[in-house]
Structure formats: C-alpha cells, structure tokens
C-alpha cells in the first residue's frame, strides 16, 4: 500500500518505520514556515534511530494487553485497510461503525487519548455524550455539540 504521513516527528517516523517493515511504500511529508519537504521512509538512519519502538507486540492479531483503537467509516473496505494498518503498528482495532458515530472518539469523550482493552474501549464508546465539554470548545461562540460544528 502507498501511505503518506504528514509530520516527520517521532510519531510519524515510528509509524513510517513500522509500515515499511510490513512492505508498504511510505512517504513522510513535513511542513515548516517557508519550506516543505517530503522523503521516502525506511532509510537506514530512521531505522537505526527508531528500532525497538512500539515494544508491546510485533505480531499480527489480537493479543492480551494490547491497546485498542476505534475506527469509524462508511466504507467497509477502507475500514478494513485502516484496521490492518492499526494492527501493523502494534495495536488492536474495534469497528465503531459509520462515520456518523466517529464523534464517540473525538476530544472530550471517555476514550480520547486513553489506553483501553477491547471491553474498556467499547464501554467508553457507549458512555460518550454528544455535548462538548467546556475544555473542548474554542470559545463561548463555539457550538455546544458534535451535531453543529463550526
């Protein structure tokens, strides 16, 4: 698969390395004020710098103790591809249904940036509320729900 990553920081480079290890063609793009760069991932320097990252598992499939991430989307094929990519970087994935349910894992919800196993993630998704918390609204003029974004 051909994958493009915007952001050549630590996370982008680790993701690129893992996907290159799985045979994907990865291009990392980086933008800074006044210049933009893109380079193929998988060069020796990146591999040496990041070897040993994502230590929890390097094997495919569900494993006890792996963190689970939600995936939402309207295309079954696209979700399957994303779920495979999630697995390849050492996480498990849970299908959260269509894109209309993606608000359940947005900022301010119980699962956002939390480390859960499958049951914990599913419980957190069920507990999510549509109303945005005050910390996740940009201003007093921001909408109060995920139904009416600015």
Buried (B, 14 or more C-beta within 10 A) or exposed (E): EEBEBEBBEEEBBBBBBBBBEBEBEBBBBBEEEEEEEEBEBBEEEBBEEBEEBBEEBEEEEEEEEBBBBBBBBEEEEEBBBBBEBBBBBBBBBBBBBEEEBBBBBBEBBBBBEEEBBEEBBBEBBEEBEEEBEEEEBEEEEEEEEBEEEE
